[in-house]
Amino acid sequence: MSDEISRIEKQLYELTIKLNELRKTHSGDEVENYTFSTLDGNVTLLDLFGDSDRLLMIHNMGQGCRYCTLWADGFNGFLPHLESVMAVVLVSKDPPDVQRTFANSRNWRFRLASHGGGQYIQEQTVMQGENNTPGAVVYEREGSRIRRKNAAVFGPGDLYCSIWNLLGMAGLSATEWTPQYNYWRRPRKMDDGGANLND
């Protein structure tokens, strides 16, 4: 069985290389310069590029989604590496103050912007017909023109959250585990007596 596992792992690796080669040559479609809300006021899609010509836009469903929180927790660790080659912004429908409060509670370092459920997410969704689906879009800037180069949907078992492969190695599928906001468990015995304890 280990030979079969190794064979399939090699196939997946080779297919991923082929996929990324296709993505590299994909020029994408031109998009408009959308407007977003931030704590510092309105900004445009072009503004979000900063000094970079590439922008990774992480589509997050907002603080009400445990799965989106899981992906962002993971990407947060990669953020300095990602920002060495492109701008990175996390967008959701939540208002900017709600975004920042939640991001601070998770120690996220992302730049944040709100699409408010409006035109941007309706037209730039990662899944046709769905306007609040988690995923990511890479945009490229050519002067004042913006192209949507590649996009991907996030979901349990996908390529973008390494925990699924680690769980798979342990024999656990994406249907057997659900992420939580925290994993604290009440001790069997509270040394302080346990009065007024919130779970």
Backbone as CSV, one residue per row, in Angstrom:
resi,resn,N_x,N_y,N_z,CA_x,CA_y,CA_z,C_x,C_y,C_z
1,MET,0.812,-1.205,0.000,0.000,0.000,0.000,0.856,1.269,0.000
2,SER,1.999,1.252,0.672,2.843,2.446,0.720,3.352,2.800,-0.678
3,ASP,3.568,1.796,-1.548,3.982,2.068,-2.927,2.885,2.806,-3.690
4,GLU,1.639,2.397,-3.464,0.496,3.045,-4.116,0.360,4.489,-3.633
5,ILE,0.540,4.707,-2.330,0.478,6.064,-1.772,1.550,6.937,-2.412
6,SER,2.773,6.426,-2.485,3.885,7.182,-3.075,3.626,7.501,-4.542
7,ARG,3.043,6.547,-5.267,2.749,6.749,-6.683,1.736,7.875,-6.871
8,ILE,0.688,7.875,-6.054,-0.344,8.910,-6.166,0.213,10.263,-5.731
9,GLU,1.036,10.277,-4.685,1.664,11.531,-4.253,2.506,12.125,-5.377
10,LYS,3.237,11.267,-6.092,4.059,11.736,-7.206,3.181,12.303,-8.321
11,GLN,2.059,11.637,-8.608,1.139,12.124,-9.638,0.586,13.505,-9.267
12,LEU,0.194,13.655,-7.991,-0.325,14.939,-7.530,0.722,16.033,-7.663
13,TYR,1.952,15.703,-7.314,3.059,16.667,-7.422,3.255,17.089,-8.879
14,GLU,3.268,16.116,-9.781,3.472,16.412,-11.201,2.312,17.216,-11.776
15,LEU,1.086,16.895,-11.361,-0.080,17.650,-11.828,-0.053,19.083,-11.298
16,THR,0.409,19.266,-10.078,0.501,20.611,-9.499,1.508,21.452,-10.280
17,ILE,2.637,20.845,-10.666,3.621,21.559,-11.494,2.993,21.968,-12.827
18,LYS,2.264,21.051,-13.451,1.604,21.346,-14.725,0.572,22.457,-14.555
19,LEU,-0.209,22.387,-13.478,-1.213,23.408,-13.193,-0.563,24.784,-13.057
20,ASN,0.527,24.849,-12.318,1.195,26.138,-12.099,1.842,26.678,-13.369
21,GLU,2.290,25.777,-14.254,2.810,26.224,-15.554,1.699,26.860,-16.385
22,LEU,0.507,26.266,-16.349,-0.639,26.838,-17.062,-1.026,28.186,-16.473
23,ARG,-1.021,28.267,-15.153,-1.354,29.529,-14.495,-0.371,30.634,-14.883
24,LYS,0.893,30.265,-14.993,1.921,31.256,-15.320,1.668,31.885,-16.683
25,THR,1.222,31.090,-17.649,1.018,31.598,-19.008,-0.366,32.222,-19.210
26,HIS,-1.258,32.064,-18.235,-2.611,32.617,-18.362,-2.570,34.122,-18.161
27,SER,-2.993,34.881,-19.159,-2.903,36.347,-19.071,-4.056,36.958,-18.292
28,GLY,-5.198,36.303,-18.277,-6.346,36.804,-17.524,-7.132,37.862,-18.260
29,ASP,-8.163,38.357,-17.580,-9.072,39.339,-18.171,-8.957,40.673,-17.444
30,GLU,-9.146,41.750,-18.195,-9.092,43.077,-17.590,-10.324,43.317,-16.726
31,VAL,-10.126,43.946,-15.568,-11.229,44.257,-14.653,-11.192,45.741,-14.327
32,GLU,-12.270,46.213,-13.744,-12.335,47.633,-13.402,-11.656,47.914,-12.063
33,ASN,-11.511,49.167,-11.757,-10.834,49.612,-10.547,-11.862,49.781,-9.422
34,TYR,-12.205,48.680,-8.762,-13.249,48.664,-7.737,-12.862,49.516,-6.524
35,THR,-13.876,49.888,-5.736,-13.670,50.671,-4.519,-14.016,49.827,-3.292
36,PHE,-13.221,49.991,-2.241,-13.389,49.255,-0.988,-13.374,50.232,0.183
37,SER,-13.914,49.783,1.309,-13.876,50.572,2.542,-12.780,50.049,3.448
38,THR,-12.072,50.966,4.099,-11.074,50.597,5.111,-11.232,51.537,6.291
39,LEU,-10.503,51.266,7.350,-10.541,52.158,8.512,-10.028,53.553,8.166
40,ASP,-9.218,53.656,7.108,-8.663,54.942,6.693,-9.470,55.601,5.578
41,GLY,-10.648,55.062,5.269,-11.486,55.612,4.209,-11.527,54.706,2.994
42,ASN,-12.097,55.204,1.917,-12.231,54.407,0.695,-10.896,54.297,-0.038
43,VAL,-10.666,53.121,-0.604,-9.484,52.881,-1.433,-9.939,52.142,-2.684
44,THR,-9.115,52.197,-3.716,-9.427,51.493,-4.953,-8.589,50.213,-5.052
45,LEU,-8.969,49.383,-5.989,-8.199,48.165,-6.241,-6.757,48.521,-6.599
46,LEU,-6.561,49.554,-7.403,-5.205,49.983,-7.743,-4.418,50.395,-6.496
47,ASP,-5.079,51.076,-5.565,-4.409,51.475,-4.316,-3.882,50.263,-3.562
48,LEU,-4.628,49.161,-3.608,-4.268,47.984,-2.818,-2.992,47.307,-3.315
49,PHE,-2.585,47.605,-4.542,-1.332,47.049,-5.042,-0.119,47.641,-4.325
50,GLY,-0.253,48.847,-3.802,0.892,49.505,-3.191,2.014,49.666,-4.199
51,ASP,3.209,49.210,-3.846,4.368,49.317,-4.736,4.559,48.088,-5.626
52,SER,3.658,47.124,-5.518,3.807,45.873,-6.259,2.953,45.878,-7.525
53,ASP,3.319,45.053,-8.474,2.499,44.881,-9.677,1.628,43.629,-9.593
54,ARG,1.735,42.899,-8.476,0.889,41.727,-8.231,0.147,41.908,-6.909
55,LEU,-1.081,41.424,-6.882,-1.911,41.522,-5.683,-2.622,40.196,-5.451
56,LEU,-2.421,39.626,-4.271,-3.171,38.444,-3.840,-4.324,38.933,-2.985
57,MET,-5.540,38.754,-3.476,-6.736,39.167,-2.754,-7.378,37.918,-2.155
58,ILE,-7.357,37.826,-0.833,-7.943,36.689,-0.146,-9.412,36.992,0.118
59,HIS,-10.292,36.179,-0.448,-11.736,36.336,-0.241,-12.128,35.568,1.016
60,ASN,-12.508,36.298,2.038,-12.868,35.732,3.332,-14.349,36.005,3.552
61,MET,-15.099,35.043,4.060,-16.534,35.231,4.244,-16.858,36.127,5.434
62,GLY,-15.861,36.370,6.291,-16.087,37.224,7.458,-15.970,36.439,8.745
63,GLN,-16.133,37.150,9.857,-15.884,36.554,11.163,-16.835,35.408,11.504
64,GLY,-17.926,35.264,10.761,-18.884,34.204,11.047,-18.524,32.857,10.449
65,CYS,-17.351,32.735,9.807,-16.977,31.475,9.151,-15.723,30.893,9.802
66,ARG,-15.858,29.742,10.433,-14.713,29.075,11.068,-13.707,28.595,10.035
67,TYR,-14.172,28.160,8.874,-13.257,27.676,7.840,-12.418,28.829,7.283
68,CYS,-13.062,29.960,6.992,-12.302,31.121,6.505,-11.275,31.561,7.538
69,THR,-11.632,31.457,8.800,-10.702,31.802,9.874,-9.517,30.860,9.855
70,LEU,-9.756,29.571,9.623,-8.676,28.584,9.543,-7.700,28.929,8.419
71,TRP,-8.215,29.229,7.223,-7.332,29.569,6.103,-6.515,30.811,6.429
72,ALA,-7.175,31.850,6.938,-6.458,33.094,7.236,-5.422,32.880,8.334
73,ASP,-5.726,32.057,9.343,-4.733,31.739,10.383,-3.478,31.160,9.738
74,GLY,-3.666,30.274,8.767,-2.524,29.655,8.101,-1.765,30.634,7.231
75,PHE,-2.479,31.434,6.437,-1.825,32.394,5.549,-1.071,33.455,6.336
76,ASN,-1.556,33.773,7.524,-0.908,34.788,8.350,0.557,34.427,8.612
77,GLY,0.837,33.144,8.789,2.210,32.710,9.011,3.088,32.876,7.783
78,PHE,2.472,32.775,6.601,3.219,32.926,5.354,3.336,34.385,4.906
79,LEU,2.660,35.306,5.598,2.509,36.667,5.090,3.827,37.347,4.716
80,PRO,4.863,37.327,5.558,6.104,37.996,5.148,6.697,37.395,3.866
81,HIS,6.571,36.086,3.706,7.089,35.429,2.506,6.285,35.855,1.276
82,LEU,4.959,35.870,1.413,4.107,36.278,0.291,4.349,37.734,-0.080
83,GLU,4.494,38.595,0.937,4.658,40.021,0.668,6.024,40.363,0.078
84,SER,6.930,39.385,0.042,8.219,39.637,-0.614,8.070,39.645,-2.137
85,VAL,6.943,39.115,-2.648,6.743,39.056,-4.101,5.441,39.692,-4.584
86,MET,4.514,39.995,-3.670,3.258,40.612,-4.089,2.554,41.242,-2.893
87,ALA,1.656,42.163,-3.190,0.808,42.738,-2.150,-0.223,41.694,-1.740
88,VAL,-0.626,41.726,-0.470,-1.615,40.780,0.041,-2.672,41.570,0.821
89,VAL,-3.938,41.336,0.485,-5.047,42.000,1.176,-6.136,40.971,1.422
90,LEU,-6.705,40.996,2.621,-7.841,40.139,2.947,-9.098,40.989,2.879
91,VAL,-10.085,40.545,2.097,-11.349,41.265,1.977,-12.488,40.396,2.480
92,SER,-13.498,41.047,3.039,-14.725,40.362,3.447,-15.868,41.362,3.377
93,LYS,-17.073,40.883,3.672,-18.243,41.758,3.673,-18.353,42.560,4.964
94,ASP,-17.631,42.140,6.022,-17.727,42.809,7.318,-17.255,44.259,7.223
95,PRO,-17.858,45.152,7.999,-17.381,46.541,8.036,-15.939,46.604,8.539
96,PRO,-15.188,47.642,8.173,-13.778,47.719,8.547,-13.496,47.596,10.040
97,ASP,-14.337,48.187,10.909,-14.073,48.094,12.348,-14.259,46.667,12.852
98,VAL,-15.240,45.952,12.304,-15.457,44.546,12.684,-14.287,43.701,12.180
99,GLN,-13.844,43.958,10.952,-12.687,43.246,10.404,-11.467,43.403,11.311
100,ARG,-11.176,44.644,11.687,-9.971,44.900,12.479,-10.060,44.270,13.866
101,THR,-11.215,44.360,14.509,-11.375,43.759,15.838,-11.156,42.259,15.773
102,PHE,-11.749,41.620,14.764,-11.592,40.172,14.633,-10.154,39.815,14.259
103,ALA,-9.563,40.558,13.327,-8.175,40.303,12.930,-7.240,40.421,14.134
104,ASN,-7.448,41.430,14.965,-6.613,41.597,16.159,-6.767,40.424,17.117
105,SER,-7.993,39.891,17.219,-8.221,38.753,18.130,-7.498,37.499,17.647
106,ARG,-7.167,37.437,16.346,-6.470,36.285,15.761,-4.984,36.574,15.529
107,ASN,-4.544,37.775,15.861,-3.155,38.204,15.596,-2.822,38.220,14.111
108,TRP,-3.832,38.497,13.268,-3.592,38.605,11.837,-2.884,39.920,11.539
109,ARG,-1.976,39.881,10.581,-1.220,41.065,10.182,-1.617,41.563,8.793
110,PHE,-2.664,40.991,8.226,-3.091,41.371,6.876,-3.529,42.826,6.798
111,ARG,-3.313,43.422,5.614,-4.059,44.627,5.287,-5.488,44.168,5.006
112,LEU,-6.450,44.959,5.428,-7.858,44.580,5.336,-8.634,45.604,4.514
113,ALA,-9.650,45.113,3.798,-10.570,45.993,3.076,-11.935,45.309,3.041
114,SER,-12.973,46.109,3.047,-14.337,45.573,3.007,-14.973,45.847,1.654
115,HIS,-15.539,44.787,1.072,-16.319,44.978,-0.163,-17.789,45.178,0.159
116,GLY,-18.174,44.915,1.413,-19.541,45.167,1.852,-20.600,44.350,1.144
117,GLY,-20.190,43.290,0.434,-21.160,42.478,-0.308,-21.586,43.104,-1.623
118,GLY,-20.886,44.151,-2.040,-21.301,44.912,-3.216,-20.729,44.441,-4.536
119,GLN,-20.472,45.401,-5.411,-20.124,45.129,-6.802,-18.888,44.250,-6.943
120,TYR,-17.846,44.538,-6.150,-16.613,43.768,-6.315,-16.867,42.269,-6.180
121,ILE,-17.447,41.853,-5.070,-17.575,40.410,-4.814,-18.612,39.773,-5.741
122,GLN,-19.585,40.551,-6.188,-20.573,40.013,-7.123,-19.943,39.733,-8.482
123,GLU,-19.001,40.581,-8.881,-18.387,40.427,-10.208,-17.075,39.652,-10.175
124,GLN,-16.411,39.612,-9.030,-15.113,38.958,-8.936,-15.153,37.696,-8.070
125,THR,-16.316,37.157,-7.860,-16.459,35.935,-7.074,-15.569,34.823,-7.625
126,VAL,-15.145,33.929,-6.761,-14.319,32.799,-7.204,-15.180,31.611,-7.631
127,MET,-16.491,31.697,-7.372,-17.407,30.628,-7.790,-18.630,31.260,-8.434
128,GLN,-18.807,30.984,-9.699,-19.906,31.587,-10.462,-21.233,31.361,-9.753
129,GLY,-22.007,32.447,-9.606,-23.324,32.352,-8.987,-23.313,32.484,-7.482
130,GLU,-22.131,32.521,-6.866,-22.006,32.664,-5.411,-21.203,33.919,-5.118
131,ASN,-21.737,34.804,-4.275,-21.022,36.054,-4.049,-20.425,36.203,-2.647
132,ASN,-20.306,35.102,-1.918,-19.581,35.172,-0.644,-18.864,33.847,-0.405
133,THR,-18.160,33.404,-1.426,-17.439,32.134,-1.364,-15.979,32.388,-1.033
134,PRO,-15.396,31.598,-0.124,-13.974,31.799,0.189,-13.079,31.368,-0.965
135,GLY,-11.984,32.098,-1.108,-11.036,31.783,-2.168,-9.995,32.872,-2.278
136,ALA,-9.337,32.921,-3.413,-8.318,33.945,-3.644,-8.253,34.277,-5.118
137,VAL,-7.881,35.518,-5.386,-7.685,35.995,-6.753,-6.328,36.688,-6.811
138,VAL,-5.578,36.426,-7.859,-4.342,37.164,-8.103,-4.599,38.127,-9.249
139,TYR,-4.319,39.399,-8.982,-4.444,40.444,-9.991,-3.044,40.920,-10.380
140,GLU,-2.923,41.381,-11.622,-1.683,41.994,-12.075,-1.990,43.384,-12.598
141,ARG,-1.097,44.307,-12.314,-1.255,45.694,-12.742,-0.300,45.999,-13.888
142,GLU,-0.842,46.619,-14.918,-0.043,47.097,-16.045,-0.373,48.571,-16.218
143,GLY,0.393,49.447,-15.586,0.063,50.864,-15.575,-1.212,51.086,-14.786
144,SER,-2.247,51.628,-15.450,-3.534,51.831,-14.780,-4.533,50.725,-15.106
145,ARG,-4.073,49.693,-15.810,-4.939,48.558,-16.155,-4.725,47.427,-15.156
146,ILE,-5.801,46.701,-14.858,-5.746,45.585,-13.915,-6.276,44.339,-14.608
147,ARG,-5.543,43.253,-14.470,-5.975,41.974,-15.039,-6.157,40.960,-13.912
148,ARG,-7.235,40.197,-13.998,-7.467,39.081,-13.080,-6.745,37.874,-13.672
149,LYS,-5.599,37.536,-13.096,-4.743,36.502,-13.673,-5.263,35.105,-13.361
150,ASN,-5.431,34.782,-12.081,-5.897,33.450,-11.677,-6.735,33.552,-10.419
151,ALA,-7.591,32.550,-10.217,-8.449,32.508,-9.030,-8.641,31.063,-8.595
152,ALA,-8.961,30.895,-7.323,-9.208,29.555,-6.782,-10.246,29.623,-5.675
153,VAL,-11.029,28.566,-5.577,-12.025,28.414,-4.513,-11.368,27.681,-3.347
154,PHE,-11.648,28.120,-2.119,-11.203,27.397,-0.930,-12.342,26.516,-0.427
155,GLY,-11.998,25.332,0.045,-12.981,24.433,0.630,-12.275,23.291,1.339
156,PRO,-12.967,22.594,2.239,-12.338,21.486,2.966,-11.667,20.497,2.016
157,GLY,-10.408,20.182,2.306,-9.657,19.242,1.490,-8.898,19.878,0.345
158,ASP,-8.925,21.215,0.222,-8.297,21.876,-0.924,-6.768,21.913,-0.821
159,LEU,-6.144,22.522,-1.833,-4.690,22.629,-1.903,-4.128,23.791,-1.102
160,TYR,-4.978,24.653,-0.558,-4.526,25.928,-0.022,-4.444,25.976,1.496
161,CYS,-4.806,24.905,2.139,-4.740,24.839,3.599,-4.036,23.534,3.962
162,SER,-2.800,23.647,4.433,-1.969,22.455,4.619,-2.510,21.484,5.665
163,ILE,-3.413,21.949,6.519,-3.917,21.060,7.564,-4.640,19.844,6.995
164,TRP,-5.274,19.997,5.810,-6.028,18.859,5.258,-5.095,17.698,4.936
165,ASN,-3.914,17.989,4.389,-2.970,16.914,4.086,-2.409,16.280,5.354
166,LEU,-2.187,17.097,6.377,-1.680,16.555,7.642,-2.738,15.676,8.309
167,LEU,-3.990,16.109,8.270,-5.073,15.274,8.796,-5.200,13.987,7.982
168,GLY,-5.051,14.113,6.648,-5.128,12.941,5.780,-4.053,11.919,6.110
169,MET,-2.846,12.398,6.426,-1.772,11.470,6.812,-2.141,10.688,8.070
170,ALA,-2.974,11.305,8.924,-3.414,10.653,10.156,-4.670,9.811,9.935
171,GLY,-5.130,9.744,8.674,-6.312,8.950,8.377,-7.615,9.666,8.663
172,LEU,-7.574,11.001,8.776,-8.780,11.780,9.056,-9.175,12.557,7.801
173,SER,-10.443,12.501,7.447,-10.917,13.231,6.270,-11.467,14.591,6.683
174,ALA,-11.718,15.429,5.684,-12.254,16.767,5.951,-13.650,16.710,6.545
175,THR,-14.348,15.583,6.398,-15.691,15.454,6.979,-15.645,15.011,8.439
176,GLU,-14.471,14.610,8.912,-14.354,14.121,10.289,-13.850,15.178,11.265
177,TRP,-13.537,16.367,10.767,-12.989,17.412,11.637,-13.507,18.763,11.177
178,THR,-13.910,19.590,12.122,-14.383,20.939,11.836,-13.544,21.926,12.629
179,PRO,-13.008,22.963,11.982,-12.204,23.929,12.737,-13.052,24.694,13.742
180,GLN,-12.431,25.126,14.812,-13.083,25.924,15.846,-12.296,27.220,16.026
181,TYR,-12.905,28.192,16.674,-12.205,29.450,16.930,-11.133,29.276,18.004
182,ASN,-11.367,28.355,18.918,-10.328,28.020,19.897,-10.589,26.605,20.391
183,TYR,-9.603,26.030,21.062,-9.665,24.622,21.459,-9.465,24.432,22.960
184,TRP,-9.710,25.482,23.712,-9.570,25.372,25.158,-10.615,24.405,25.695
185,ARG,-10.196,23.536,26.590,-11.122,22.615,27.252,-11.053,22.833,28.751
186,ARG,-12.211,22.802,29.381,-12.278,22.991,30.823,-11.517,21.857,31.527
187,PRO,-10.591,22.193,32.412,-9.909,21.148,33.178,-10.906,20.392,34.049
188,ARG,-10.625,19.138,34.309,-11.522,18.354,35.174,-11.629,18.968,36.556
189,LYS,-10.526,19.535,37.026,-10.523,20.159,38.348,-9.944,21.562,38.213
190,MET,-10.704,22.540,38.686,-10.241,23.920,38.650,-9.530,24.233,39.965
191,ASP,-8.263,24.582,39.904,-7.493,24.869,41.111,-7.971,26.127,41.829
192,ASP,-8.655,27.006,41.087,-9.154,28.237,41.739,-10.589,28.111,42.212
193,GLY,-11.149,26.909,42.173,-12.523,26.674,42.615,-13.526,26.652,41.489
194,GLY,-13.238,27.359,40.379,-14.082,27.275,39.202,-15.297,28.176,39.172
195,ALA,-15.441,29.091,40.159,-16.615,29.973,40.156,-16.563,30.944,38.987
196,ASN,-17.738,31.278,38.427,-17.863,32.273,37.342,-16.987,31.944,36.137
197,LEU,-16.904,30.687,35.790,-16.079,30.263,34.668,-16.883,30.287,33.376
198,ASN,-16.381,31.000,32.369,-17.024,31.015,31.046,-16.333,29.980,30.164
199,ASP,-17.122,29.204,29.436,-16.548,28.231,28.501,-16.105,28.915,27.241
